[in-house]
């Protein structure tokens, strides 16, 4: 079905309409043989080599949910970029001009926040388990 020329033409038409209207889709279609859309930054080759794993996407889903538990807006920006898969280098390059932090500080902050996030996830899991008993 997805290899059908009629489907491909129709999909291109509607994707173009969406793009023209200003819609910024987080999914992209690769080559004709790709079975489904991929997220930006993930290639079909990544899937074949096993670089993209569902648990990785689950981690970033948790990280995006944790974003709103960070009260300091400066640190929220760093975590927001992290939760979208940006590298420490990219985050540092973005924030260094107005936060006056080192790359090591960015790395340490992300590590500490990741630990805090997993502690909260664990606490919620224990609370749910207690409620079920």
C-alpha positions as CSV (number, residue, x, y, z in Angstrom):
1,X,0.0,0.0,0.0
2,X,2.7,2.5,1.0
3,X,4.7,1.7,-2.1
4,X,1.8,2.5,-4.3
5,X,2.5,5.5,-6.6
6,X,-1.0,7.0,-6.0
7,X,-0.5,6.9,-2.3
8,X,3.0,8.5,-2.6
9,X,1.7,11.3,-4.8
10,X,-1.2,12.0,-2.4
11,X,1.1,11.9,0.6
12,X,3.5,14.4,-1.1
13,X,0.6,16.7,-2.0
14,X,-0.7,16.8,1.6
15,X,2.7,17.1,3.1
16,X,3.4,20.1,0.8
17,X,0.0,21.7,1.9
18,X,1.0,21.2,5.6
19,X,4.5,22.7,5.0
20,X,3.0,25.6,3.1
21,X,0.7,26.4,6.0
22,X,3.6,26.5,8.4
23,X,3.2,23.1,10.0
24,X,6.5,21.8,11.2
25,X,6.2,18.0,11.4
26,X,8.6,16.1,13.8
27,X,8.3,13.0,11.6
28,X,9.9,12.6,8.2
29,X,9.5,10.1,5.4
30,X,12.7,8.7,4.1
31,X,13.1,6.6,1.0
32,X,10.3,4.8,-0.6
33,X,11.1,1.6,1.1
34,X,11.0,3.0,4.7
35,X,8.0,1.3,6.4
36,X,6.9,4.3,8.4
37,X,7.8,7.8,9.2
38,X,10.9,8.5,11.3
39,X,11.6,11.2,13.8
40,X,14.1,13.9,12.7
41,X,17.6,12.8,13.6
42,X,16.8,9.1,13.2
43,X,17.7,7.4,9.9
44,X,16.7,4.1,8.5
45,X,20.3,3.1,8.9
46,X,20.0,3.8,12.6
47,X,17.1,1.4,12.8
48,X,19.0,-1.3,10.9
49,X,22.1,-0.9,13.0
50,X,20.1,-0.9,16.2
51,X,21.1,2.6,17.2
52,X,17.5,3.6,17.7
53,X,15.8,1.7,20.5
54,X,12.3,2.0,21.9
55,X,13.7,2.3,25.4
56,X,15.7,5.4,24.2
57,X,12.5,7.0,23.1
58,X,10.9,6.1,26.4
59,X,13.7,7.8,28.2
60,X,13.3,11.0,26.2
61,X,9.5,10.8,26.8
62,X,10.2,10.7,30.6
63,X,12.7,13.6,30.2
64,X,10.2,15.8,28.4
65,X,7.6,15.1,31.1
66,X,10.2,15.9,33.8
67,X,10.8,19.3,32.2
68,X,8.0,21.0,34.1
69,X,9.3,19.9,37.4
70,X,12.3,22.2,37.0
71,X,11.6,25.5,38.5
72,X,14.6,27.5,37.4
73,X,14.0,28.7,33.8
74,X,17.7,28.8,33.0
75,X,18.1,25.1,33.8
76,X,14.8,24.3,32.2
77,X,16.2,25.4,28.8
78,X,19.2,23.1,29.2
79,X,16.9,20.2,30.2
80,X,14.5,21.0,27.4
81,X,17.3,20.7,24.9
82,X,18.5,17.5,26.5
83,X,15.0,16.0,26.4
84,X,15.0,16.6,22.6
85,X,18.2,14.7,22.2
86,X,20.6,17.6,21.9
87,X,24.3,16.9,22.8
88,X,26.1,18.5,25.7
89,X,28.2,20.4,23.2
90,X,25.1,21.8,21.5
91,X,23.5,22.7,24.8
92,X,26.7,24.4,26.0
93,X,27.1,26.3,22.8
94,X,23.5,27.6,23.1
95,X,23.6,28.6,26.8
96,X,27.2,29.7,27.4
97,X,26.6,33.3,26.3
98,X,23.9,34.1,28.8
99,X,24.3,31.6,31.6
100,X,28.1,31.9,32.1
101,X,28.6,28.1,32.7
102,X,31.3,25.7,31.6
103,X,30.7,22.6,29.6
104,X,31.5,20.5,32.7
105,X,28.7,22.4,34.6
106,X,26.2,21.6,31.9
107,X,27.2,17.9,31.9
108,X,27.1,17.8,35.8
109,X,23.7,19.5,35.9
110,X,22.2,17.1,33.3
111,X,23.6,14.1,35.2
112,X,22.2,15.3,38.6
113,X,18.8,16.1,37.0
114,X,18.7,12.7,35.3
115,X,19.2,11.1,38.8
116,X,16.5,13.3,40.3
117,X,14.1,12.3,37.4
118,X,14.7,8.6,38.0
119,X,14.2,9.0,41.7
120,X,10.8,10.6,41.1
121,X,9.9,7.8,38.7
122,X,10.9,5.2,41.3
123,X,8.9,7.0,44.0
124,X,5.8,7.1,41.8
125,X,6.2,3.4,40.9
126,X,6.3,2.5,44.7
127,X,3.3,4.7,45.4
128,X,1.3,2.9,42.6
129,X,2.4,-0.5,43.9
130,X,1.2,0.5,47.4
131,X,-2.1,1.7,46.1
132,X,-2.7,-1.6,44.2
133,X,-2.2,-3.7,47.4
